[in-house]
Amino acid sequence: MSKDYVVTLSLGDSKYRMYAIATCQGSEFVEDKITHILPFNILFTEKGGRVELQRKLTIKQFEEWGLWKIKSVEGDSLTDFMEVISPVVRPLEEEWKPLKN
C-alpha cells in the first residue's frame, strides 16, 4: 500500500522552495520509504497564476537533482493540496468566461 503526501522541497539552506507530491510506501510518511516524487511549481501571473506539474521522478532520479531536500510535509489529502495551490487558483465569478487560446 502506498500513500501520497504534499511536501515542501528546499534547495539546501536557501530560501528557494518548491512543492511536490511524494508517494510513500505504507500508511505513514517515512522519508526512507518514498518511491516517487512529482514536483510542481506555483507561478504567479497578472490573472492569478498557474500550477505546472513536472515529470514524475523515481527517488533515484530525485536524488540526482542534488541539493533539493524535503523540508516539510503539508498534508496527505486533496484538501491539503488545494490549500497549497489556493493562492493562484482563480475563484469562479458569475461573469467569468474562459479565454480561448
C-alpha positions as CSV (number, residue, x, y, z in Angstrom):
1,M,0.0,0.0,0.0
2,S,1.2,3.5,-0.8
3,K,0.0,7.0,0.1
4,D,0.6,10.4,-1.4
5,Y,1.8,13.4,0.6
6,V,2.1,17.1,-0.4
7,V,5.6,18.2,0.6
8,T,7.7,21.3,0.5
9,L,11.2,21.0,-1.0
10,S,14.0,23.3,-0.3
11,L,17.3,24.0,-2.1
12,G,19.9,23.4,0.6
13,D,19.7,26.0,3.3
14,S,18.5,28.7,0.9
15,K,15.1,30.4,0.7
16,Y,14.2,28.7,-2.6
17,R,11.2,26.4,-2.2
18,M,9.2,24.1,-4.5
19,Y,6.3,21.8,-3.8
20,A,5.9,18.1,-4.7
21,I,3.6,15.1,-4.3
22,A,5.6,12.4,-2.7
23,T,4.4,8.7,-2.9
24,C,5.4,6.8,0.1
25,Q,5.1,3.1,0.9
26,G,3.0,2.3,4.0
27,S,0.4,4.3,5.8
28,E,2.7,6.9,7.4
29,F,5.2,9.4,5.9
30,V,8.7,8.0,6.2
31,E,11.3,9.7,4.1
32,D,13.2,6.5,3.5
33,K,10.1,4.8,2.1
34,I,9.5,7.4,-0.7
35,T,9.2,5.7,-4.1
36,H,8.3,8.6,-6.4
37,I,8.2,12.4,-6.4
38,L,6.1,14.7,-8.6
39,P,7.4,18.2,-8.3
40,F,5.2,21.2,-9.2
41,N,5.7,24.9,-9.5
42,I,3.3,27.6,-8.4
43,L,3.6,30.6,-10.7
44,F,2.0,33.9,-10.1
45,T,0.7,35.9,-13.1
46,E,-1.3,39.0,-13.7
47,K,-4.5,36.9,-13.8
48,G,-3.8,34.9,-10.7
49,G,-1.4,32.2,-11.6
50,R,-1.0,28.6,-12.6
51,V,0.3,25.3,-11.3
52,E,2.8,23.5,-13.5
53,L,3.4,19.8,-12.9
54,Q,6.8,18.5,-13.8
55,R,7.9,14.9,-14.7
56,K,7.3,12.3,-12.1
57,L,10.7,11.1,-10.7
58,T,11.8,8.0,-9.1
59,I,13.6,8.5,-5.8
60,K,16.9,7.8,-7.5
61,Q,16.2,10.4,-10.2
62,F,15.2,12.9,-7.5
63,E,18.5,12.3,-5.7
64,E,20.3,13.2,-8.9
65,W,18.8,16.7,-8.6
66,G,21.4,17.3,-5.9
67,L,20.7,19.7,-3.1
68,W,16.9,19.6,-3.2
69,K,15.6,18.1,0.1
70,I,12.2,17.6,1.7
71,K,11.7,20.4,4.2
72,S,8.2,19.7,5.5
73,V,5.0,17.7,4.9
74,E,2.0,19.8,4.2
75,G,-0.6,17.1,4.3
76,D,-2.0,13.9,2.7
77,S,-5.3,14.9,1.3
78,L,-6.8,16.7,-1.7
79,T,-7.8,19.5,0.7
80,D,-4.2,19.9,1.7
81,F,-3.2,20.1,-2.0
82,M,-5.9,22.7,-2.7
83,E,-4.7,24.8,0.3
84,V,-1.2,24.8,-1.1
85,I,-2.2,25.9,-4.6
86,S,-5.0,28.2,-3.4
87,P,-3.0,31.4,-3.8
88,V,-3.1,31.0,-7.6
89,V,-6.4,29.4,-8.1
90,R,-8.8,31.9,-9.6
91,P,-12.3,31.9,-7.9
92,L,-15.2,31.3,-10.3
93,E,-17.0,34.5,-10.9
94,E,-20.6,34.8,-12.2
95,E,-19.5,36.6,-15.4
96,W,-16.2,34.8,-15.8
97,K,-15.7,33.5,-19.3
98,P,-12.7,31.2,-20.2
99,L,-10.3,32.6,-22.8
100,K,-9.7,30.6,-25.9
101,N,-6.0,30.0,-26.7
